[in-house]
Every structure is written in structure tokens, then in C-alpha cells.
Amino acid sequence: MRMVTGVLCASLACAIMPVYASGGYLGVGAGMGSSVDATANAQAYAGLYTNGTYTKSRLAFNVFAGYQLNKYVAAELEYINFGSYSLTRTAPWGGYTETDTIGAASAAAVGTWPISPMFSAFGKLGFAASMDKATEYSYNSRTTTAINIMFGVGGAVNLTKHFALRLEYDQYDGIGKSGYEYTAGPFTQVAASALYMF
């Protein structure tokens, strides 16, 4: 009986054990993206415009690929689409509408702390190239690009040897900062994602 129990436990451990030595992985996720400074930036126009409405958070989507160098370190590339944010203001002399479409591509080092064969925690630090395409009055548009630091923390659950789930918080600094977009500043994302490890 002890031998049978030991074999079953060993089989279960092998089934959920992640590929630590080396190997690539692909992932896709979705979560809530948010413009940290949207409220402050929108209110900066309070002296000129009244009855304004704006978008602060939207559903965001991300795809990523990485390579696990060893048990503790991985390198990861990611693209995130924060979606479109809109700002509408009215004034006695006419209205104003701005729509911002936000995206970013990042390269990061990922540090992993294996808590158990099934659970692990991780942190990310790297650089992101972001794009903020702003359209005003439906015809005047401009694109602001920037390269800034991004970082994140999260946890992972290894369902099998090849599949895992992640929950994470990421922050992308300086999006649209060199322009006049109301979304200029850090963006954050709280996301859930699925990974395939090969």
C-alpha cells in the first residue's frame, strides 16, 4: 500500500512539475487596464471646460512569449493592447472630444520563486516601447511614442507539466508623456493569463 501511495504521489508531482531547467513558453491573457493620471489630467481643463466625461479603465489584452533560462530566471517579450480611451468636454463655445488608442511592447527579465511544485511567485522588470495615438475632433490625430520602464509582480499555478495560469499586476511608465494626451502617465494592468510551456 505504501508503495502504491508513493508511486501515485510521484506521478502527481511529475504531472504538475514545471519545466525549470530550460524551455520556452507562450501565453495569452486579459485584464483591466487603467490610466493612473487620467483623472488629474482631465481635471486640469476644469477652468475651461464643464460637464466633461472620460474613460479611466478598459479591458486590456496581452500576448507574450518567453524562455526559462533556469529555475529562477526567464526572459520575456510581451505586447499589450490597452484599448481606446475617450474624453469629451462641453463648453459655451463648443465641445471637445479626444480618443486615445494605447499599446505597448516590452522586453523583461522575470525572476521566479518556486514556492512548491505547483505554486510560484514572480517579478518582472524591463523596458516598454509604448504608443499613444490621439484623435481630436475626429480628424486631427497625432501619435506619441516613448520608451520607459515597466515592472510587474504575480503568481502562477502549474496545472500540468505544460500548462499554467498566472495572475499579475503590471505597470508601464510614461505612456504618452511627451504629448498632451489626457491619458499621459503610467498605465497599470491586473490580468489573468494562460501559459503553454514546451
ZIFENHU-V381240 format. One line per field, one symbol per residue. psi: psi as a letter, one per 40 degrees, with the letter a starting at -180 (. if undefined). A space follows every 10 residues. Layout:
psi = ???
This chain:
psi = dddddddddd dddddehigd diiiiiiiii ahihhdeddd ddeeededii fiiihdiihi iiiiiihhda dehihhiihh heahiihhii ideiihhhhh hhiihihihh hhhhdiddii iiiihaihhi hhhhhhfedh iihhiihiii iiiaiihhda deiiiihihi hhifhedeaf ieehaiiihh ihihihh.
